[in-house]
Amino acid sequence: MPMVPNLIRNEIPAGATTGEVITVLWRQRVRARRANEERRNRKAADDFDAD
């Protein structure tokens, strides 16, 4: 999976419906959560290797 950019891209088109906005924000949140979990797991593995 490619690295998630440090900034959240504007993926909401002009004139989007409320449902479309919610869907895009939900996807962005899930993507950010996965990236955070992967980062945490890598850090834990690195910390374990350092001990």
C-alpha positions in Angstrom: 0.0 0.0 0.0 1.5 3.4 -0.9 2.3 5.9 1.8 -0.5 8.2 2.6 0.4 11.8 1.9 1.0 14.1 4.9 -1.9 16.3 3.9 -5.4 15.2 3.2 -6.2 15.7 -0.4 -9.4 17.5 -1.3 -11.4 14.7 -2.8 -14.8 16.3 -2.4 -16.1 17.7 -5.7 -17.9 21.0 -5.8 -21.6 20.5 -5.4 -21.2 17.1 -3.7 -24.2 15.8 -1.8 -24.1 15.2 2.0 -23.8 11.5 1.4 -20.8 11.9 -0.9 -19.1 14.2 1.6 -19.6 11.7 4.4 -18.3 8.8 2.2 -15.2 10.7 1.3 -14.5 11.8 4.9 -15.1 8.2 6.1 -12.6 6.8 3.5 -10.0 9.4 4.5 -10.4 8.6 8.2 -10.0 4.8 7.5 -6.9 5.5 5.4 -5.4 7.7 8.1 -6.2 5.1 10.8 -4.5 2.3 8.8 -1.4 4.5 8.3 -1.3 5.3 12.0 -1.5 1.6 12.9 1.2 0.7 10.5 3.4 3.4 11.9 2.8 2.3 15.4 3.6 -1.3 14.5 6.8 -0.3 12.8 7.8 1.8 15.8 7.1 -1.0 18.2 9.1 -3.4 16.1 12.0 -1.0 15.9 11.9 -0.4 19.6 11.9 -4.1 20.3 14.9 -4.6 18.0 16.8 -1.8 19.7 16.5 -3.5 23.2 
